[in-house]
């Protein structure tokens, strides 16, 4: 039995053991997580993580952030202060956001480790394909909760686990840097146990709003 790295529950059981890793599922928050003994060391994780910086991945990131910003502007007037957490947006997209009068900071533990960005609050935070990399997601969840202003928006892109029976064949688990997998129920749990409202959760998009 393993303690859940998100809710700290001991109500977990083995879901799958393959040739490389063991995966457990929490019956409290419904997080599926890889055994900590199989986590990659930081140097190996950085090497694998760096592959996401290729041009095609950058386009996916900008296609996630820019429409989201447009949606938020429809709900909240004036200039916004945002944070891109866990990735680095290309300079052209960054200039597009800033030319619209917004402030947009970026934090990436490997490629933009500016801890000053973690000392202020934001109107919105984007997390594009980073939640699955969190080895101890309660740590990042607590940080994101602190960084977001009341009424602020948290947008998460991570493929939701929707078929437990098919987990063994799910290709997404084969990337060794992917260690945490979320169901819709996981985000429902987080919302009900924090100051967040879950607005949307389907496929690979989760949208939450901090209520206070």
C-alpha positions, 0 to 999 in steps of 0.5 A: 500500500502506498500513500497518495501523493495528492491527498495523503490517503492510505486508501490506495491499491495496486492498479497495474504492474508492468515491466517498468513501473507499478501504478496505484490508484487512490480511492479517496481522490481517484488519482492514479500514480506511479511508484515513487521508486520509479521516478526519474532523477532530475537530469533524466527528467530534464532531458526528456522534458526538453523535447517538448520545446520543439516547434510543434509543441510550442504551437500546441501551447500557444493554441491552448493559451491564446483562446483561453485568454480571449475567454477570460477577457469576456468575463473579466474586463481590463488588463490581466496578469497571468502565469504560464506554469511549467512551460515556456511560451515562444517569444512571438506568442508572448509578445501577442499577449503583452501587446494586448496590454496584459502581463504574462510571466513564465515559470519552468523548473528547468528552463525558466526557474525564476522564483520571483514569479512565485512571489505574486498573485495572478488573475489566471494560471495556465498549466499545459501538459504539466500536471502529469509530471508532478511527482508530489502533486499536493505540493504544486496544487498548494502553490497554485492555490496560493498564487491565484487571486480570488476569482482567478482562473486555473486552466489545466491541459492534461489527458483525463483518465477515463478508462481504468480497464484500459489503463494497461494499454494507454500509451500516455502512461509509457512516458516515464516522466508521466507519473500522475494521472487524473480522473474527472473525480480527482478534480471534483475532489480538489474543488470540494476540498478547496476554494475552487469551483470546477467549471469544466473537465473533459478530454484534456481540458480542466477549467477551475475558478478560485472562489475566495 
